[in-house]
Amino acid sequence: MGLSLFAWFQIYSQFAIKPRTRQTAQMLVSVVNLTRAALLASDAAHQTALLRDLISIEGIRVYPAESSDQVTPAEDSELIRNLARELQQRLGPTTRLASAIEGQPGFYISFILDSDAPDDQYWLMIPAERVSHSGVAGWVGWGIATGLLSLVGAYLLVFGITRPLKALEQAARKVGQGELPPPLPEKGPQEIVAVASAFNQMSRDLTQLESDRALILAGVSHDLRTPLSRLRLGIELSGATADDLVAMSADIDEMDRIIGQFLDFARDAQSEVPEACDLSTLFQGLTDAYARRGVEVRLACEPMPAQILRAQSLRRAVTNLIDNAWRYAGTDEPVDLSLSLREHRVSIEVADRGPGIPPDQVERLKRPFTRLEEARSDARGSGLGLAIVERIARLHDGKLELLPRPDGGLLARITLPVVSAGT
């Protein structure tokens, strides 16, 4: 748009300003020459009548130029400068322009009456409106108005394209966070309609795939628990040695835990309604439950108001982190669970003294069904624990970080926005 306005200004300069300057200069030269010729041709008795006729009919005045005249120079504009050059080329280099003589405004041109007497100069005053360049302001004004209207049109055009693209961006972010965005409106330019239609179809397909996957996981997991219950009963009645009973019971418990993770992963946590929850009380009950199982979890909580969140989903996420810490770090060192406010965000940390996770493997381990066999030799588990925690953190507009703990170990941190019950 800027280049377009510049081009229009150049067109105006070439085809309006310069021709206008030449026409004005030609008119002024003609008036000066005609006035000079009339004064030279008339005798002294008729010069006064001639000057009177010039004033009354044409509005032109002629004054003798004196060295003591108080002269106000003509305004410094491109039109006047071009006009002065044209007049000096046609009337002589001594030609001057003025906007007032002795305080009398007008458009004044100096000229020599008789070339044989170069010091005998006169001022020819022409009404200023005859050489007025007010048309320049009009051209500039219309140019600015046209440019503004063009910019408004361009803004409306771009707005019509960027608004659906912005909606598409927001919908894509929701899909990336595991949410189901509402269908995009399929209207506007043809290309935008095609993109919106393809995105809506993709969103429906992903929703159907997610539903089918959850249904399969839930069905398989539910069907597997029935034979596990029969196996547990059969083991107890088998008469096997105590060591064999303990080993087989542990395997069944592990299988039951994996099935539970399948169910957790298939469960739609969005169906849980957020409500006010005292995290300190929630985590205290969690550590008490682990203490009854013989797992030491040290709890450190900062006082904070009740938060609006999905309590059962968050409890499930913290449980997965504690189970991972207990399974891979062993029971020699207690698991540390802490709750605090960090930079106006709720921070939940689970720390252990296990082998930790290499930084380049952190993001991979957040994906479903992935395990770090090299760093943690225990290959048990489904590989869903961290994926479940990651999903629940995102559901609360938070994030999961897996960081190296000072002096060795892993620090798993869930960071959530502060949503106090009183706000």
N, C-alpha and C positions, 0 to 999 in steps of 0.2 A: 504494500500500500504506500509506503514511503517512496519507493522508486516510481510508482505511478504518479504521485503528486509532484515529484521532482520533474518528471517528463512533461506534465501539464504546465508547470511553471516555465520550463524552457520553451514550450510551444507559445505560451503567452508572451514571453520575452521576445521571441523572434517575429511573431506575427501580429503583435499588438503594441508593445512598447516602442520598438524601433520605428515601425511605420508611423505611429502617432507622433513621435519626436520629429521625424522628417516633415510630416505634414504641418506641424506647428511651426517649425523653423521656416518652411517655405512661406507660410502665411505672414509671419513676422517680417521676413525679408521683403516681401511684397509691400507691406504697409510702410516700412521704413523707406524703401526706394520711391514709392509713390509720394510719400510725404516730402521727401527731399526734392524730388522733381517738381512738385507743385510749388514748394517754397522758392526754388531757384527760378522757376518760370514766371512767377508773379512779381510785379513791381512792389516797391515798399508800401505804396498806398493801399494795395489790396491784400497784403500779407495778414494784416490784422483781421480782416473779414474772413480770410481763408482759415486762419487758426480758430476763429469763432465757429465756423461751419464744422470743422473737424471735431470740436468739442461737443457741439449740439447734436450732430448727426451720427458720428462714429464713436463719440466718447473718448477721443484721442487728444492728448495734450502734448505740447512741445515746450520745453524749458531750456534755456541756455545753461550749459554746464559750467559751474564755477569751481575753482579749487577749494573754496571754503564750504562747499556743500556738505551737509551731514548725510552721508550715504549709508543705508542699511543693506548689506549684501543679500543677494537672493539665497533662498534656503538651499542647504546642501543635500540634494537628492539626486538619484541616478538620472531622472528625467531632466532636471535643470542642468546637470553637468553635460549630458548629451546635447541638450539644446544650446548651451553656450559654445560647445565645440562646433556645431553646425553653423551658428551665427558668425563666429569668428572666421570660419572658412569662407563665408559668403560676403560678409560686410567688412572684414579686416581684423587683424589681430588686436586692435585697440578697443574692440567692442566689449562693453561691460554690461552686466545685468544687475539690477537692484530691486529690492522689494519695497523700499520707501526712500523718499528724498525729503529731507527736512521734516520728517515725521508724517508725511503724506503717503499712505499705502497705495500700492498699485504694482504693475509690472513695468519696470523701466528698462529701456534699451538705449545705450549711448551710441551716437552716430556722428560722423563728420559731415557738415552741410556741404562744404566745398573742399574738394581734394587739394586745391591749391593753398588752402589755409588749414593744415592739419590740427592746429591748436583751437580752431573754432568748433567746439563740440557742443552737442545738444543732447538732451534727454527726451526720449519719446515714451510717454506713459500710455499703456494700453490697459483697459479694465482686466483685472486679474482673472475673472471668470473665463476669458477667452483662451487662456492657456492653463486653466485649472486641470490638474491631474487627479481629480477625485475619482475618476474611473478606475485607477489603479487599486484603490481601496476596495472598490466594488468587486473587481476581479479577484483580489486576494480573499475577500470575505466569502465570495461564492466558492472559491477553491477550498477554503477551510471547511465550509459547510458540506461541500461534496465529499471531502475526505472523511469528515466525521460520520456522515451518513453511510459511507462505504465501510468504515470501521464497525459501525453498529450492525450493518448487514453481515459483515464477516464474523462478528461475535455471535450473532444469532445462528449463523450457519455452523460455526465450530461448536457452539453450545449444543446444537441438535445432534452433533456427532459424539462429543465427549461425554454428555450425560448418560447415554446408554452404555458407553464404554466404561464409565465409572461404576455403573450398576453391575456390569459384567465383572469388573475387577473385584468388587465387594462380594459378589456371589461366588467367585472362584476362591476367594480367601475362606469363605465359610465352608466350601467343599473340602478345602485343604485341612480345615480344623475338624472335619468329621461331622459337620452340621448339614442340614438339608435346607438350602435357600428356597424362597418362593420362586415360582417360574418367572422368567424375565418377560417383559412385554415385547411382543413380536410386531413392532411397528417402527416406522422411520425409513431411512434410506434402505435400498434393497440389500446392500452389503451387510448393514447392521441387522436387518431382519434375518438374513441367512445365518449370521453368527449366533444371534440369540436363539434361533430355532435349534441349531446344532448343540448349543450349550444346554438347553432345556432337555433335549433328547439324551445327552450324556448324563445329566443329573438324574433323570428317571432311570436310566440303565444302571448307574451306580447305586441308586437307592434299592433297586430290585436285587442287584447282586449282594448288597449288604444284608438285605432281608433274608435272601436265600442262605447266605453263609451263616447268619445268626441262627436261622431255623435248623440248619444241618448240625451245627455245633451243639445247640441246645438239645436236639433230639438224640444225637449220639451219646452225649454226656449223660443224659437222663437214663437212656437204655443201659449204659454200662454200669450204673450204680447198683442196679438190681442184682446182676450176677456177682458183683463185688461183695454185696451183703451175704449172699449165699456162701461165697468163698470164705469169708470171715467166720461164719458159723461152722462151716465144714472143718476149718483148721482147728478151731477150739475143740471139736469133737473127734479129731483125728488121732489123738493119743501120741502126737509127736513130742520130741524132747522140748524142754523149755527154750533152749537156744534156737531151735528151728521155729518154734512158735513166735518168738520175738522177731526173728528175721522175716518170716512170712507176713506177720502183722505189720511190720514196718513197710514192706513192699506194698501191701494193700493200702496202708495209710498214704503212701506216696502217690499211688494210682488215684486214690480218692481226691488228694490235693490237686493233682493235675486236672482231673475232671472238673473240680471246683473252679480252677482257673479258666478252663474252657467256657464254663457257664458265665463267669465274670466277664470274659472277653465278648461273649455273645450278648450279654445283657445290655440293654439300652439305658445308659445312665441318665439320659435326658428326661426319662419318664419320672425320675425322682424330683419332687418339688423342693426348691431351695427353702430353707427355714433357718431361724435363728439357732445358733449352736455355740455352746461354750467349749472351745477347743481344749482348754485345760482339763475340764471334766471328761471330755471324750477320750483324751490321750491317757488320763489317769486310769480310766476303766480298761483301756487297751493294755497298759503295762501290767495291771493286776491280772488280767487274763493270761498273759505270758508268764507271769510269776507262778501261777498255778500249774503251768506246764513245765516248770523248771528252767525257763529262759529268763536271764536277768536283763532287764531293759531299764537303763537309768534315764529318768525323765527330768528335764529342766525347762520350766515354763515361765515366761514373762507374763505379768498380768495384762490382760487386754479385754476390751468389750466383746460381747457376743457378736459373731459374724454370721452373715446370711450366706449359706452354702448348702451343698448336698452332703449331709453328714455321713450317710452310709457309704457313699461313693468315696469320700475322702478317707474314711476309716479303712476301706478296702485297699486304697492306694498305699497308705502308711503300713498296713499289714503286709503287703507284698514286699515293701522295702525292708521291713524287719525280718521277714522270712528269708529274703535273699542274704541279708547280712548274717543271720544265724546259720544258714546252710553253708555259705562259702567261707565265712571267717572263723567258724567254729564257736565253741562255748567257753574257751579259755578266757576271753575278754568279753565284758558286757557290751551290749549294743547301746549306743547313746541316742536318745530321742530328745530333740529340743524344739521349742516354740518361741519365736521372737518377732519383733517388728523391725524390719530393716528398710530404711528409706521409704517409709509409708507403705510398705507391703508386708504381708504376713509371710514369714519364712519358717518352713518346717524342715528340719534336718534329721537324717538318720545316718549315723557314722559307725563304721566298724574298723577293725584292725586286720582285715583280710589282705589278699594280694593286690586288690585294687583293679582298675581298668585302664589300659593304655588310652591316652587322649584321642588317638586316631580311630579308636573302635567305639567311642561313646555313641555317636549317632546311629551306627549300624545296630547296636544292641537295643535301641529303642524301637526297632521294627519287630513285628510279630515273628515268633518261631526262630529266633536267633539266640545263640549262646556263645560265650567266649570259652571255647574248649581249652585254648592254650594257657590262659591265665588262671582258669578255675577248673581244676581237674575233675570235679564232680559233675558228671554229665547228666545227672538227674534233672527233672524239670521239663516244662513244656516250652520254655522260651517266650512266654506270654507276660511274665510279671512286669517287666519294665514297660512293655507296650501298653498294658492296662494303666499303669501309673501315668504315662505320657498322655494317654487319652483323657483321663480324669483331670489332669492338670490343665489341659487345653480347654476342657469343658468349663472350667472355672476362670477362663481368660488368664491362666497362669502358665508356668513352664517348669520343666524338670531339668535339673542340672546334675551331672555326675562328675564330681571333682576329686582330685587326689587329696587325701587327708594328710595334714602335717604329721610327720613321724611315721607315715605308712598307713595304708588303709584307704577306704573309699568313703566319700562324703556325698550322699544323695540329698539334694535340696529341692523342695517344692516351694515355689514362690507364687503367691496369690495376691490379687489386689485386695485392699482393705474395703470391705462392705459391711460396716457396722450396723447392728440391728436398729440403732437409734437414728440413722441417717435416712 
